[in-house]
Amino acid sequence: MNYYEKELNIIKKSNRLRKRKIFDENLIDLASNDYLGLSTKKSLLKKAYKKLKKEKYFTPKSSMLVNGYSKIHQKFEQKLSKVNGFESAIVVGSGFLANISLIESLVRKKDILFIDEQYHASGMLASKLVQGEVVIFKHNNIEDLKQKIDEKKSVKNYNRIIIAIEGVYSMAGDIAPKEINSIANKNNAILIVDEAHSSGVIGEKLLGWFDYHHIKPQKNHIKMGTLGKAYASYGAYILASSEIISFLENRAKPIIYGTAPSLFDIALALVNFNYLQKNKEKIKKKIIRNQTLVKNILNIETNSLILPIEIGDNKKVLDIQENCIQKGYLIGAIRQPTVSKAILRVIIKLDIQQNHLMTILKTLKKSIVVPFKIITKTNESNFK
């Protein structure tokens, strides 16, 4: 038996083995990150196709810095930066590549990166590639971040401080506190906010973390997010000052050496973004409706559309998932290494009919016999 077979057997025995699987398309989907349910709106698909059909070519052909940059890329970047209040924007192939682009290129020699312990795996991987120092602080812990910054400042000769957080954390569904922005400003630090799970879901204009906390973007702010979640497409974007975007064009390896993002995906993201902005009030009402159902049935308050329930047992979390599948519902069974303890991850998507959402919530309430821990902790309005 070779090394990989042994490793796979260990993973299998611990109920952590993962496989690609095509689920029955008739299952009610409460597992994906298609938060607003736009992935099934064929009218939006047709609009994106119509946009692309007008162009002379329909594939990116090369990197954006050679000849892969198109009017579609540019139009989407301009729209995003204008609506979000940033100077400039750049599209990237994926959220994973966006984090690699940002962190690996921006953290230079004598810089210190302070990164939340629950930051996405792409950011954690990028942190291992940087030239500067990396400090991990406790999740959403203001005091720990302050203390670690003060400790480094007292003994370290450094150039820049960079802080990396998420707007809404993908597994816990909780929101990063506004005070982190104050800490960044006080220390003249660059603040990177990964808005993959917050854009389109929180904030008065559904623009995410900066919008939610009423923070006007400044020169030291960077917002990145994916197009594969609320925007129901594929790819990613980075919003920042013109200077930082220019620096990324010249230093970020995924941008320099990677093929430009798919033109169709960007066209679809633009169509979906426009739809979201046009219908934001209606969407906000649906978000509140679903959150209210969760509160009424499970007595849980959440600001996002992520409902995480800690089970702690890998076999049990898979058994509960299978039980839900048998009833016609697909929920996430998340295990290590994504989380430290196994959780059920239920996405209260907006395209789910109310009777179906009520049924799955009641099923979960009955199926979990022992007391369970709700990871989401909040009592604030999700829109502020």
Secondary structure as UniProt FT lines:
FT   HELIX           3..13
FT   TURN            14..15
FT   TURN            25..26
FT   STRAND          28..30
FT   TURN            35..36
FT   HELIX           38..40
FT   HELIX           42..53
FT   HELIX           64..68
FT   HELIX           71..84
FT   STRAND          88..92
FT   HELIX           95..106
FT   TURN            109..110
FT   STRAND          112..116
FT   TURN            117..118
FT   HELIX           121..127
FT   STRAND          133..137
FT   TURN            139..140
FT   HELIX           142..155
FT   STRAND          161..166
FT   TURN            170..172
FT   HELIX           179..186
FT   TURN            187..188
FT   STRAND          190..194
FT   TURN            196..201
FT   TURN            204..205
FT   HELIX           209..212
FT   TURN            213..214
FT   TURN            219..220
FT   STRAND          221..226
FT   TURN            230..231
FT   STRAND          236..240
FT   HELIX           242..251
FT   HELIX           253..257
FT   HELIX           263..278
FT   HELIX           280..298
FT   STRAND          306..310
FT   HELIX           314..326
FT   TURN            327..328
FT   STRAND          329..334
FT   TURN            336..338
FT   STRAND          343..347
FT   TURN            350..351
FT   HELIX           354..367
FT   STRAND          373..374
//
